[in-house]
């Protein structure tokens, strides 16, 4: 059976956080701050994170699922691995078992997220150099045939 692949611009798949008043895991309470304005990022609990634009995020998921979700989904403009996981869990029903975030050199902190249902078999990648236009890399990949 062939592997399906999709590239899609998620257009600012960002999260907003409900700030905590103490550092997650602080048993003694010594990190407590009086205002959430200067608080800490919360520990990972679904209720602590909300998408930046929930309607747009839902529409993105609807468009992607319209023809059936691909085996491998590559999304542009993803804020973080956490944003990618929240998108998969809440909007795609946890369809993908693996998530990867590829850090970009973009100062806006938008990266490339990859979601897949396929198990990783093996890969080898060696970065060669960095040029004025970006990193040059030489990669070879070995994958199991479906």
Secondary structure, DSSP 8 states (H G I E B T S, - for coil): ----EEEEEEEEE-EEE--BSS-TT-SS-TT--S-GGG-B---S-GGGEEETTHHHHHHHHHHHHTT---SEEEEEEE--HHHHHHIIIIISTT--SEEEEE--S-TT--EEEEEESS---EEEEEEEEEETTEEEEEEEEE----
